[in-house]
């Protein structure tokens, strides 16, 4: 009964994580703690590897739904994705080298900055600007792709939200286009991390498969809501998520 309850709880959180991830990113900040709680006997690497397997499924289904409706800026996305892929693999190799506490404080500070900036800029992400894909923009894409890719391989939760914010703030995307583009880059980071986690035996296939199915269901729901209600919905959802995550992390870090 305990096992059945644990799987049911994991499935619920995986559905919520998939929904959040498809709309605004950051679903891992719901799903990873659930996995850590349900799998205390396993290493951090195994929990992260199992999570990457699950979110990869939801990510693929989100991308298929988005690309039919959103014009992807491939000239920018391809080098960004390539950089994210390479550095995500390097990040996964470094899982055991960076203290988790340092990473948590860093993520908390970034979330606060993102929330303040998005609240202050009322029109941020409401209108999609034409992206000039020159050398500067491609270089920025490679830089941010590598930076967030490394973080995603190393720790992971929140990487989709960071990517979404970068695409809105630095490239003039609206929130809907930014969400779709973030999913594409995350496809590279999740795949790269699994290239390390699978050969090293850090994936629980049965549990990961169940969590993946629930994550896919949530991802399809989140994608439908985003496409149905547009950038205004994604912006509000993004801000609600940031406030929730900041509060949650503050309680765990300072109290």
C-alpha positions as a Markdown table, in Angstrom:
| # | Residue | x | y | z |
|---|---|---|---|---|
| 1 | Unk | 0.0 | 0.0 | 0.0 |
| 2 | Unk | 2.9 | 2.3 | 0.9 |
| 3 | Unk | 4.4 | 1.7 | -2.5 |
| 4 | Unk | 1.1 | 2.4 | -4.3 |
| 5 | Unk | 0.6 | 5.6 | -2.3 |
| 6 | Unk | 4.2 | 6.7 | -3.1 |
| 7 | Unk | 3.7 | 6.1 | -6.9 |
| 8 | Unk | 0.3 | 7.9 | -6.8 |
| 9 | Unk | 1.9 | 10.9 | -5.1 |
| 10 | Unk | 4.8 | 10.9 | -7.6 |
| 11 | Unk | 2.4 | 10.7 | -10.5 |
| 12 | Unk | 0.4 | 13.7 | -9.2 |
| 13 | Unk | 3.6 | 15.8 | -8.8 |
| 14 | Unk | 4.9 | 14.6 | -12.1 |
| 15 | Unk | 1.6 | 15.8 | -13.8 |
| 16 | Unk | 1.9 | 19.2 | -12.1 |
| 17 | Unk | 5.6 | 19.4 | -13.0 |
| 18 | Unk | 4.9 | 18.6 | -16.6 |
| 19 | Unk | 2.1 | 21.2 | -16.8 |
| 20 | Unk | 4.2 | 23.9 | -15.3 |
| 21 | Unk | 7.3 | 23.0 | -17.4 |
| 22 | Unk | 5.3 | 23.1 | -20.6 |
| 23 | Unk | 3.9 | 26.5 | -19.8 |
| 24 | Unk | 6.7 | 28.4 | -18.1 |
| 25 | Unk | 9.5 | 26.0 | -17.2 |
| 26 | Unk | 10.5 | 25.2 | -13.6 |
| 27 | Unk | 8.5 | 22.0 | -13.3 |
| 28 | Unk | 11.6 | 20.3 | -11.9 |
| 29 | Unk | 11.3 | 22.4 | -8.8 |
| 30 | Unk | 8.0 | 20.5 | -8.1 |
| 31 | Unk | 9.1 | 17.1 | -9.5 |
| 32 | Unk | 12.6 | 16.8 | -8.1 |
| 33 | Unk | 11.7 | 17.4 | -4.4 |
| 34 | Unk | 8.9 | 14.7 | -4.8 |
| 35 | Unk | 11.5 | 12.2 | -6.2 |
| 36 | Unk | 13.9 | 13.1 | -3.4 |
| 37 | Unk | 11.2 | 12.5 | -0.8 |
| 38 | Unk | 10.0 | 9.2 | -2.4 |
| 39 | Unk | 13.5 | 7.8 | -3.1 |
| 40 | Unk | 15.6 | 8.7 | 0.0 |
| 41 | Unk | 17.7 | 5.5 | -0.4 |
| 42 | Unk | 19.1 | 6.5 | -3.7 |
| 43 | Unk | 21.9 | 8.9 | -4.6 |
| 44 | Unk | 21.4 | 12.4 | -5.8 |
| 45 | Unk | 22.7 | 11.3 | -9.3 |
| 46 | Unk | 20.1 | 8.6 | -9.5 |
| 47 | Unk | 17.3 | 10.9 | -8.6 |
| 48 | Unk | 18.5 | 13.5 | -11.1 |
| 49 | Unk | 18.9 | 10.8 | -13.8 |
| 50 | Unk | 15.4 | 9.4 | -13.2 |
| 51 | Unk | 14.0 | 12.9 | -13.3 |
| 52 | Unk | 15.8 | 13.7 | -16.6 |
| 53 | Unk | 14.2 | 10.5 | -18.2 |
| 54 | Unk | 10.8 | 11.6 | -17.1 |
| 55 | Unk | 11.0 | 15.2 | -18.2 |
| 56 | Unk | 12.4 | 14.3 | -21.6 |
| 57 | Unk | 9.1 | 12.6 | -22.5 |
| 58 | Unk | 7.0 | 15.6 | -21.5 |
| 59 | Unk | 9.5 | 17.9 | -23.3 |
| 60 | Unk | 9.2 | 16.0 | -26.6 |
| 61 | Unk | 5.4 | 16.1 | -26.6 |
| 62 | Unk | 5.5 | 19.8 | -25.8 |
| 63 | Unk | 7.8 | 20.6 | -28.7 |
| 64 | Unk | 5.6 | 18.7 | -31.2 |
| 65 | Unk | 2.6 | 20.7 | -30.1 |
| 66 | Unk | 4.5 | 24.1 | -30.1 |
| 67 | Unk | 6.3 | 23.8 | -33.4 |
| 68 | Unk | 3.1 | 23.4 | -35.4 |
| 69 | Unk | 1.9 | 26.8 | -34.1 |
| 70 | Unk | 5.1 | 28.8 | -33.3 |
| 71 | Unk | 7.7 | 30.1 | -35.7 |
| 72 | Unk | 11.0 | 29.0 | -34.2 |
| 73 | Unk | 14.0 | 31.3 | -34.9 |
| 74 | Unk | 16.3 | 28.4 | -36.0 |
| 75 | Unk | 19.3 | 30.6 | -36.8 |
| 76 | Unk | 19.4 | 31.5 | -33.1 |
| 77 | Unk | 18.1 | 28.2 | -31.6 |
| 78 | Unk | 20.5 | 25.8 | -33.3 |
| 79 | Unk | 23.8 | 27.3 | -31.9 |
| 80 | Unk | 22.1 | 27.9 | -28.5 |
| 81 | Unk | 20.9 | 24.3 | -28.4 |
| 82 | Unk | 24.4 | 23.0 | -29.4 |
| 83 | Unk | 26.1 | 25.0 | -26.7 |
| 84 | Unk | 23.5 | 23.9 | -24.1 |
| 85 | Unk | 23.9 | 20.2 | -25.1 |
| 86 | Unk | 27.7 | 20.3 | -24.7 |
| 87 | Unk | 27.7 | 22.1 | -21.4 |
| 88 | Unk | 24.8 | 20.0 | -20.0 |
| 89 | Unk | 26.9 | 16.9 | -20.4 |
| 90 | Unk | 29.8 | 18.6 | -18.6 |
| 91 | Unk | 27.4 | 19.7 | -15.9 |
| 92 | Unk | 26.2 | 16.1 | -15.4 |
| 93 | Unk | 29.8 | 15.0 | -15.1 |
| 94 | Unk | 30.2 | 17.5 | -12.2 |
| 95 | Unk | 27.2 | 16.4 | -10.2 |
| 96 | Unk | 29.2 | 15.2 | -7.3 |
| 97 | Unk | 31.7 | 18.1 | -7.2 |
| 98 | Unk | 29.5 | 21.1 | -6.4 |
| 99 | Unk | 27.8 | 21.4 | -3.0 |
| 100 | Unk | 24.0 | 21.4 | -3.3 |
| 101 | Unk | 23.6 | 24.3 | -0.7 |
| 102 | Unk | 25.7 | 26.7 | -2.8 |
| 103 | Unk | 23.5 | 25.9 | -5.9 |
| 104 | Unk | 20.3 | 26.4 | -3.9 |
| 105 | Unk | 21.4 | 29.9 | -2.7 |
| 106 | Unk | 22.4 | 30.9 | -6.2 |
| 107 | Unk | 19.1 | 29.7 | -7.7 |
| 108 | Unk | 17.2 | 31.6 | -5.0 |
| 109 | Unk | 19.0 | 34.9 | -5.8 |
| 110 | Unk | 18.4 | 34.5 | -9.5 |
| 111 | Unk | 14.7 | 33.8 | -8.9 |
| 112 | Unk | 14.3 | 37.0 | -6.9 |
| 113 | Unk | 16.0 | 39.1 | -9.6 |
| 114 | Unk | 13.8 | 37.6 | -12.3 |
| 115 | Unk | 10.6 | 38.2 | -10.3 |
| 116 | Unk | 11.5 | 41.9 | -9.5 |
| 117 | Unk | 12.4 | 42.6 | -13.1 |
| 118 | Unk | 9.3 | 41.0 | -14.6 |
| 119 | Unk | 7.0 | 42.7 | -12.2 |
| 120 | Unk | 8.7 | 46.1 | -12.9 |
| 121 | Unk | 8.5 | 45.7 | -16.7 |
| 122 | Unk | 4.7 | 45.6 | -17.2 |
| 123 | Unk | 5.0 | 45.1 | -21.0 |
| 124 | Unk | 7.8 | 42.6 | -20.9 |
| 125 | Unk | 7.0 | 39.5 | -23.0 |
| 126 | Unk | 3.6 | 40.7 | -24.2 |
| 127 | Unk | 4.7 | 41.4 | -27.8 |
| 128 | Unk | 7.0 | 39.3 | -30.0 |
| 129 | Unk | 9.8 | 41.5 | -31.6 |
| 130 | Unk | 11.5 | 40.6 | -34.8 |
| 131 | Unk | 14.8 | 39.1 | -33.7 |
| 132 | Unk | 18.0 | 40.3 | -35.4 |
| 133 | Unk | 20.2 | 37.2 | -35.6 |
| 134 | Unk | 23.6 | 38.8 | -36.0 |
| 135 | Unk | 26.9 | 37.8 | -34.5 |
| 136 | Unk | 26.1 | 39.5 | -31.2 |
| 137 | Unk | 22.7 | 37.6 | -30.8 |
| 138 | Unk | 24.2 | 34.3 | -31.7 |
| 139 | Unk | 27.1 | 34.8 | -29.3 |
| 140 | Unk | 24.6 | 35.7 | -26.5 |
| 141 | Unk | 22.6 | 32.5 | -27.4 |
| 142 | Unk | 25.8 | 30.4 | -27.2 |
| 143 | Unk | 26.8 | 32.0 | -23.9 |
| 144 | Unk | 23.4 | 31.6 | -22.2 |
| 145 | Unk | 22.9 | 28.2 | -23.7 |
| 146 | Unk | 26.2 | 27.0 | -22.2 |
| 147 | Unk | 25.6 | 28.7 | -18.9 |
| 148 | Unk | 22.1 | 27.3 | -18.4 |
| 149 | Unk | 23.0 | 24.0 | -20.0 |
| 150 | Unk | 25.7 | 23.5 | -17.5 |
| 151 | Unk | 23.4 | 24.3 | -14.6 |
| 152 | Unk | 20.7 | 21.9 | -16.1 |
| 153 | Unk | 23.2 | 19.0 | -16.2 |
| 154 | Unk | 24.5 | 19.8 | -12.8 |
| 155 | Unk | 21.3 | 20.5 | -10.8 |
| 156 | Unk | 18.5 | 21.2 | -13.2 |
| 157 | Unk | 15.3 | 22.5 | -11.6 |
| 158 | Unk | 14.3 | 25.9 | -12.9 |
| 159 | Unk | 16.4 | 25.8 | -16.1 |
| 160 | Unk | 13.3 | 26.2 | -18.3 |
| 161 | Unk | 12.3 | 29.3 | -16.4 |
| 162 | Unk | 15.8 | 30.8 | -16.7 |
| 163 | Unk | 15.7 | 30.1 | -20.5 |
| 164 | Unk | 12.3 | 31.6 | -20.8 |
| 165 | Unk | 13.4 | 34.8 | -19.1 |
| 166 | Unk | 16.6 | 35.0 | -21.2 |
| 167 | Unk | 14.6 | 34.8 | -24.4 |
| 168 | Unk | 12.1 | 37.4 | -23.3 |
| 169 | Unk | 14.7 | 39.9 | -21.8 |
| 170 | Unk | 17.6 | 39.6 | -24.2 |
| 171 | Unk | 16.0 | 38.6 | -27.5 |
| 172 | Unk | 12.6 | 40.3 | -27.4 |
| 173 | Unk | 10.4 | 37.2 | -27.6 |
| 174 | Unk | 6.9 | 37.2 | -26.2 |
| 175 | Unk | 6.3 | 34.7 | -23.4 |
| 176 | Unk | 4.7 | 32.1 | -25.7 |
| 177 | Unk | 7.5 | 32.1 | -28.2 |
| 178 | Unk | 10.1 | 32.1 | -25.4 |
| 179 | Unk | 8.4 | 29.1 | -23.8 |
| 180 | Unk | 8.5 | 27.1 | -27.0 |
| 181 | Unk | 12.1 | 28.0 | -27.6 |
| 182 | Unk | 13.1 | 27.0 | -24.1 |
| 183 | Unk | 11.5 | 23.6 | -24.6 |
| 184 | Unk | 13.7 | 23.1 | -27.7 |
| 185 | Unk | 16.9 | 24.0 | -25.8 |
| 186 | Unk | 15.9 | 21.8 | -22.9 |
| 187 | Unk | 15.5 | 18.9 | -25.3 |
| 188 | Unk | 19.3 | 19.2 | -25.8 |
| 189 | Unk | 20.1 | 19.6 | -22.1 |
| 190 | Unk | 18.0 | 16.6 | -21.0 |
| 191 | Unk | 19.4 | 14.4 | -23.8 |
| 192 | Unk | 23.0 | 15.3 | -23.0 |
| 193 | Unk | 22.6 | 14.7 | -19.2 |
| 194 | Unk | 21.1 | 11.3 | -19.9 |
| 195 | Unk | 24.2 | 10.4 | -22.0 |
| 196 | Unk | 26.0 | 10.5 | -18.6 |
| 197 | Unk | 23.3 | 9.2 | -16.3 |
| 198 | Unk | 22.2 | 6.1 | -18.3 |
| 199 | Unk | 25.7 | 4.6 | -18.9 |
| 200 | Unk | 26.6 | 5.3 | -15.3 |
| 201 | Unk | 23.5 | 3.3 | -14.1 |
| 202 | Unk | 21.8 | 6.3 | -12.5 |
| 203 | Unk | 18.3 | 5.9 | -14.0 |
| 204 | Unk | 15.5 | 3.9 | -12.4 |
| 205 | Unk | 13.6 | 2.8 | -15.5 |
| 206 | Unk | 10.4 | 1.5 | -14.0 |
| 207 | Unk | 9.8 | 4.5 | -11.8 |
| 208 | Unk | 11.0 | 6.8 | -14.4 |
| 209 | Unk | 8.6 | 5.3 | -17.0 |
| 210 | Unk | 5.6 | 5.8 | -14.7 |
| 211 | Unk | 6.7 | 9.4 | -13.8 |
| 212 | Unk | 7.3 | 10.1 | -17.5 |
| 213 | Unk | 3.7 | 9.1 | -18.5 |
| 214 | Unk | 2.3 | 11.5 | -15.9 |
| 215 | Unk | 4.7 | 14.2 | -16.9 |
| 216 | Unk | 3.6 | 13.8 | -20.6 |
| 217 | Unk | 0.0 | 14.2 | -19.6 |
| 218 | Unk | 0.8 | 17.4 | -17.7 |
| 219 | Unk | 2.9 | 18.7 | -20.5 |
| 220 | Unk | 0.1 | 18.2 | -23.0 |
| 221 | Unk | -2.3 | 20.1 | -20.7 |
| 222 | Unk | 0.2 | 22.9 | -20.1 |
| 223 | Unk | 0.9 | 23.3 | -23.8 |
| 224 | Unk | -2.8 | 23.4 | -24.6 |
| 225 | Unk | -3.4 | 26.1 | -22.0 |
| 226 | Unk | -0.5 | 28.2 | -23.3 |
| 227 | Unk | -1.5 | 28.0 | -26.9 |
| 228 | Unk | -5.2 | 28.6 | -26.0 |
| 229 | Unk | -4.7 | 31.7 | -23.8 |
| 230 | Unk | -1.4 | 33.1 | -25.2 |
| 231 | Unk | 1.4 | 35.2 | -23.8 |
| 232 | Unk | -0.7 | 37.0 | -21.2 |
| 233 | Unk | -1.6 | 33.7 | -19.6 |
| 234 | Unk | 2.1 | 32.5 | -19.7 |
| 235 | Unk | 3.3 | 35.8 | -18.1 |
| 236 | Unk | 0.9 | 35.6 | -15.2 |
| 237 | Unk | 1.6 | 31.9 | -14.7 |
| 238 | Unk | 5.3 | 32.7 | -14.8 |
| 239 | Unk | 5.0 | 35.3 | -12.1 |
| 240 | Unk | 2.8 | 33.1 | -9.9 |
| 241 | Unk | 5.4 | 30.3 | -10.2 |
| 242 | Unk | 8.3 | 32.7 | -9.3 |
| 243 | Unk | 6.5 | 33.9 | -6.2 |
| 244 | Unk | 5.7 | 30.4 | -5.1 |
| 245 | Unk | 9.2 | 29.1 | -5.7 |
| 246 | Unk | 10.8 | 32.1 | -3.9 |
| 247 | Unk | 8.6 | 31.5 | -0.9 |
| 248 | Unk | 9.2 | 27.8 | -0.9 |
| 249 | Unk | 13.0 | 28.2 | -1.2 |
| 250 | Unk | 13.1 | 30.9 | 1.4 |
| 251 | Unk | 11.4 | 28.6 | 4.0 |
| 252 | Unk | 13.8 | 25.8 | 3.3 |
| 253 | Unk | 16.9 | 28.0 | 3.3 |
| 254 | Unk | 16.3 | 30.5 | 6.1 |
| 255 | Unk | 13.8 | 28.9 | 8.5 |
